[in-house]
Amino acid sequence: MRFMHIADVHLGAAPDHGYVWSKDRGRELWETFRQCIADANEKKVDLLLIAGDLFHRQPEPRELKEVNYLFSTLPNTAVALIAGNHDYLAPGSPYQDYPWNENVVCLFSGECERVRLPDLKTEIYGFSYHQQEIPAPLYDNLAAEKSDYFKILLAHGGDARHIPLDREKLGKAGFDYIALGHIHKPQVFIRNLAMYAGALEPIDRDDTGPHGYIIGEVQRKKVKLSFVEKARRQYRKEEVLVTEEDTAFSVREKIAETVRLKGSQDTYQITLTGFRHPRFRPDVGEYLKCGRILEVADRTAPAFHVEELRQRYRGQMIGNYIDSFGSEPKNLIEQKALTYGLEALLYPEDR
């Protein structure tokens, strides 16, 4: 049996709201999901597991119709899904009574239920959110029933407000695979047993790194897992070093070169580091034009040659100010005070 495990697709989200590319990102979430369904056909997946937050909010009927159509293109694949904290089953939710295709199994109860798939000799356990937050550790007391079926738990959570998880208890619950959702970075929770698929596409600036889905191959109740990168874009946090010789144009070129080398399709948060010429101020607003850049943070400091200044201005106000710190600043606060003071004394017209 071969399965695909996805989670946190967040259809309906518009990542990077307020930026010119935000609307395109919303469409890309749908397109990546469509391609994921196509991959399931191409890879001859028997079972598609969706571990919550297929939608970013309560789905609209037209959105359910689109998703259901895509599920209908999987004639040889069973689909099992739960609702997470974003697409929880609110009263009157279109999720509740939607006429899904016959290959779709929804575990929409607020209490754990079990669905048997005899053709795959597989059992799926799970339940859905009926409110946005569930602080209780509801998975702690779950246990798979003894049988010769391959037993899968669909679960969504892992932090204090969304069903905290206990590794030891989950590991002893008798499941053969635990398909996790809610944490957006793909990662192992319990080796060879429980995995976070991560968000199919990153939707937040902290969702750095690759994103995609998990493929599982089951033989004799043992599962072999592999991660498949699928997302069109990544969020990247990059540092750009600034030196005394740099100018506004040279820093801009360094940022542009970073974007070219790492991937112009990706979205960036840039941090400027290093020591700049004291009279040079990075033009942060201009640097935002170098690509899909969310933010440029200036963490540079002016490159003052303190000992040289101490000797040059000995007996004068600047020299006395430097001497007040002793041979050198004792901590970061004193270092900042020295720097800000020298800027004010040496270049008052720049302030």
Number of C-alpha atoms within 10 A of each C-alpha: 18 20 23 29 27 28 33 29 27 25 23 18 19 20 19 17 12 9 11 10 13 15 15 11 21 19 14 18 23 19 14 18 23 16 13 19 20 16 14 22 16 10 13 16 21 19 23 22 23 27 31 31 27 27 23 19 17 20 19 13 13 10 15 17 14 13 18 17 13 15 22 17 13 22 11 14 21 20 21 21 25 28 28 32 24 21 26 25 25 14 10 9 15 16 21 13 8 12 11 17 13 11 16 18 17 18 21 21 16 14 12 16 13 16 16 14 15 9 8 14 13 19 21 24 22 28 25 26 26 19 15 14 16 17 13 13 17 16 21 17 9 17 15 17 13 9 10 11 17 22 23 23 28 24 28 31 26 19 14 13 14 20 21 18 20 13 12 10 14 20 17 12 16 16 22 21 23 25 25 29 30 23 18 22 20 23 15 13 18 15 9 14 19 22 20 29 30 27 27 29 29 27 23 14 16 13 19 18 14 22 24 25 22 23 21 19 15 16 11 8 15 14 19 13 18 12 17 14 13 17 20 18 20 21 22 21 15 16 17 19 17 22 17 15 11 17 17 14 13 12 21 21 14 17 25 17 14 18 22 14 8 12 15 16 14 16 21 26 18 23 17 21 16 16 18 22 17 17 13 14 15 21 15 17 9 12 21 19 13 18 17 18 19 15 16 22 13 17 14 19 19 19 15 17 8 15 13 11 14 17 10 12 14 15 12 10 11 18 19 13 18 22 16 12 14 9 9 14 16 10 8 9 10 13 14 13 13 19 18 13 15 21 18 12 12 12 12 9 8 11 6
